């Protein structure tokens, strides 16, 4: 691994194309009541306010980890058919979706809570575990990672204790376990993103399972698995069995990535029924899922062929981009997702502005003083365009 990153606490600043990442609109007065405010990702509000008018004209939209192949044809057909049910609430039709998930994950339908994407579950968990007014609440994690839940917990009054990643850019499970189980510790939750965002790295399934078995009886473990579907089925940690055994593990999933539902909004949490009941108090969750999205989701979940196709195309484009960057002398952190992170040799603002000017949307951030680019994986044509423009910009 390159030596330009250290294991000191990570300095975290970031930019989204030409706009900085904000934290959205948050009303701290809402922290003590259920059904708390917006469920948007932290940067959405600020980006919407500063969004250049030609964003839709980007030649390669590689900034939000979207599936460039779109939704499955079977899901599109189901969605269109479901428009005739638009006068009905979706919650009366949840049974088939929960049954499909329960069979695949080895849990009961009572262990599943549907939601509009996984953002609603992150918000609900932040509100639940922050315990407004309790200044001793600590959320344990490693950084850099996806900060949505963490940013929300701090706005609700909790303290985030973020340990550095390991030298190979993974969550440091031994360090997290030591901190979580330390005598007199104040940890109320351990938060893990696997595969991690923005690094794209994964944890060995056996190590993660062992960690949960040791920690979850004392401190709940929340695992955000937004990108888990980009792993081949046999390579994924199957942690539903821990929930089935009664452990206090919470899994958050979304259809926004490999299923292509970023604009349709569907996700779910897997946890103990009492935990789901508590989380539901802090979010509209199932009540906010539309009937059209639900029916499309049922079709997409069963369309394993389309998921395999998206996974294969993503891997092909990701491998191509990795080779293009390494040929130029850049080191790419090995990714198991639909994005990759790598260090650049320009200031982030200048780099993103020049890439954007050439029609390439992406994210940049500074990590421990080193400028990085995080680029989503698009189609082969989009990644070829990215590589061509990148070569011109970095010169």
N, C-alpha and C positions, 0 to 999 in steps of 0.2 A: 504494500500500500504506500502511496506517496506520503512524504513527510511534511507537506505544507499544512496539514491539519494536526492539531495536538489534542490531547485528552483533557485539556482544561475545560472549564465551563464554556459552552458555546455562546458566542455573541450572535444575536439573532436580529438581523434586519433584512428586509426583503422588498422587492419591487415587482409589480405585475405590468409587463410591457412598460408604458411610460407612466403608469399610475402606481403610487405606493400602496401597500396593503394596509387597509384600515381595520377597524374592529366592529364596524357596523353600528347600528343605533341600539344602545343598551340603557335601560332604565333600571337603576339599582333598586328602586322602590318595588319593582316587580319581583325581586328575589324571594320575598317571603310568601308569595302566593302561588298557587298552582296555575297552570296554563300560562307560563311566562312567555311574553313577547315573541319577537321574530325568531325564526329558525334558520335564517340565512347564514351562509358561510361568512367568516369574519370580513372578507374583503369585498363582499357583494355591493354594499351600499356605497362605499367610496368609489369603487370602480364604476358603478352606474352613473355616479355624478360627474366623473371625469372622463368617461368613455369617449374616445375620439369618434366622430361620426362615421368614419370609414372602417370601423371594426368588422362589419359584415363583409367587407371587400378583401379581407386578408386572403392571401394566396395559400397560406398554410396556417390553420388555426391550431396551434400546438401549445396552448397555455392553460388548459383546464382538464387535462387527462380524460377527454371525451373519447368515445368509441367512434372513429371516423367511418365505420361501416354501417352505422345506424342500427335500428332495431331489427330483429329477425322478421322475415316476411310473414311467418306464422303469427308473430305478435302484432304486426300491422293489420293483418286480416282480422284477428280477434278484437283489436281496438276498434276498428271500423264497425264491426258487427255490434259491439257493445254500446255504440252511440244510441241505439234504440232503447237502451236501459238507462239512459242519462237522467231519467226522472226518479231513479231508485238510489238509496244509500248503499254504499259498497259493503258496509259491515254485516249486512244480512247474507253476503256471499263469500265470507272469509273462509269457510270450511274447507273447500278444495285446496286453496293455497296453503293453508296451515298443514293440511294433511300431507301434501307433497313435501314440504320442508321437514316435517317431523319424521317422515320415512327416510329421507336422505341423511338427516343429521342424527338420528337415533334418539330423539326426544319426543315428548308428548305435545299435542297441540297447545296445551295449557302453558307450555314453556316458550311460546312464541307470541310476540307482539308486533303487529304490522305497523308501518309508519310511512309517511311521504318522504322517502329517502332515509338515510341514516342520521342526517343532521338533527332531526327531531329527537332521536335517542341520545345524541351527544348533549343536546340542550337539557333534556330531562335529567340525565345523569349528573350534569354539572349542578343543576338546581338541587337535586336530592342529596348529593354528597357534600356540597359546600356548607350545608347547615348554617344558614344566615345567622349571624350574631355569635357564632362559635369561632373565636379567633385561633383556636388550636387545631383546626382542620388542616391537614396537609394532604395534597395529592402528589403521589410519587410517579415519576416518569423518567425518560431520557430524552435529550434533545440533541440535534434538531429532529422534530417530528411534526405531525399534523396537529396544530395548536388550537383547533376550534374548541374542544371541550376544556382545555386548559385555560384559554383566555376567558371563557365564560365563568369558570369556577373562581378565578381571581376577581371578577366583577361581582360575584356573589359573596365575596368575603373570605374565600379560602386562600391558602398559601400553596404554591406549586414548588416542590423540590425536584429540580431537574438535574439528573446525573448525566455526565457525558456518555456518548456512545463508546463502544469498544473501538479499537484501532481498525477493525474491519467494518466499521459503520453500522453495527448492530446494537440492539438494546443490550445493556449489561445486566443480564439476569442475576448473576451472583451478587452484584452490588445492590440491585433493587431488593433482592431477598433479604440481605443483611439490614438494609434500611427499614424495610417493612416490618421485620420481626425483631428489631432492636428493642431491648427493655425500655419501657417508658416512652416508646415512640407514639407519634400523633397521627400516623398515616391512616386515612379513612378510605383510600382507594389507590390501587396501582393501575396506571393507564399505560397500555401498550398498543402500538400500531404495527400490525404484522400482516402483509409486508409493509415496511415503513415508508412514509411519505415525508420528506422528499428524497430519501436515499435510495429507495427501491430494493432494499435488502430484506432478507427473511431470517427468521430464527429456526434452528433445527427443531422439527416437530417434537421429538422425544424430550429435548431440553425444555421446551415451552410447557409441555404437559407436566413434566416433573416439577417445574417451577409453580404451576398452578396448584398442584396437589400439596405442595409444602406451604404456600402462602395463603391461598384462598380460605382455609379454615379460620384464619386470623384476620386477614384484610381482603376485602373483595377485589377481584381482578377484572378489569374492563379491557377487552381486546377488540380494537377496531379492525375489522377484516374487510375493508372496502375493496381491496385489490386481490383477495384470496383466489378469485376465479381465474386469475392469470397463471396460477400454478396448475400443473397437470393434477387431476384428481388424486392420483396415488402419492403425490408429493405434499399434499395439504395436511396440516394438523387437524385432526377430527376431534375437536374439543367439546362437541355436543355431548359426548359420553360423560364428561365431567359434570355437566349440568344434570344429566340423567341420574348421576350418582348422588346428587344433592349438594355439590360444591357451589360456593358463591362466586361463580364465574359468569360474566356478562359478555356476550358476543354481539357485535353490531355488524350488520351486513347491508349492502346497498345494491340495487339494480342499475345504478348510474354508470357503472364502468363497463364490464364485459357485455351486459345486456343492452347497453345504449339508452338507458332510461333517464339520463341526466335532466332532460326537460319534462319527463312524464312523472317522475318522483315516486319511487317505491323502495322500501327497505324494510328491515325487521330487526328485532333483538331477540336473542335466545337467552333465557335466564330462569331463575326460580320464579314461580307464580307470584309470590309475595313481592319480590323485587319488581316484576313487571307491573303489578298493581300500583306500586309506589311511583314508578317512572311515568305511568299513564297520567298521574295527577298533575304532572308538570308539562304536559304536552297534549295537543289535540290528537296526536298519534293516529290510531285507527280511524277516528272520525274524520280525518283529513285526507284519507285515501279515496280517490275517485273510482267509480265503477269501471270506467274505460281503462284506466291504468291497471286496475286489479285484473281484469280479464286479459289484457295484454301480458301482464306479468305471469299469469298461470300458463299461458301459451309459451312464453319465452323460457320459463323455468324448465319446461319439459323438452324444449328444443335443444337437446344436447349437441346435435349436429352443428347448429349455428354457433354455439359456444365454442366447440372445437375449431370451427373455421376461424372465428375471431381470434382465438388464442394463437392459432398457427400463423395467421397473417400478421398479428402483432409481433410475434417472435421473429418472423422473417424481416420485418421492417426495423425492429430493434437491433437485430444482429447486423444488418446493413449499416445502420447509423453508427453503431459502435466501431465497426471496421473503418468507416469513413473518418471518424474522429481520431482513432488511434493511428491511422495512416498520416494524419497531420501532426502527430506527436502529443495528442491529448490523452490523459488517463481518465477512463470512465468507470465510475463505481458500478460493479456488476449489478444489473437490475433484473428483477423477476416480475416486473409490473409493465404498465403501458406508459412509462416515462423513464427518463434517466437523468442523473445528476453528474455534472463534471465541472472541474475548475476551468476558468477562463483567464486570459491574460490582459483583460481590459477592465476598466471600471464598469460596474454593472449598468449604470445609467446610460453611459455612452454606447455600450454594447447593445442594450435592449432597444434604444432609440434607433440605432442604425439597422438592426434586424427588422424592427417594425416598419421602418421607412421602405424596406424592400419587400414588405408584405408578409413577414414571418412573425407571428405572435408567439411569445414564450414568456417564461418567468425567469427572473434573476434574483439572487440574494447574496448577501455577504455572510459567510460563516467563519467565525474566528479570524476575521480580517481578510479572508480569501474570497474573491469574487467567484460565484458559481452560476452556471446556467442549468435550469431544470426545463427540459423540453419533453413535451408529450410525444407519444409515438402515433403518427398519422399513417396514411397510406404510403405505399412505396414511392409513388410519385411525389407526395408531400415531403417525404424524408430526403429524397434526391434533391428537391428544391432547397430544403433546409441546408443540406450539406454544401450545395453550390453557393448559396448566399453566405453561409458561415465562412467559407474559405475566402470569399471576397472581402468580408468585413474584417476578419482578423488578419488578413493580408499577408 
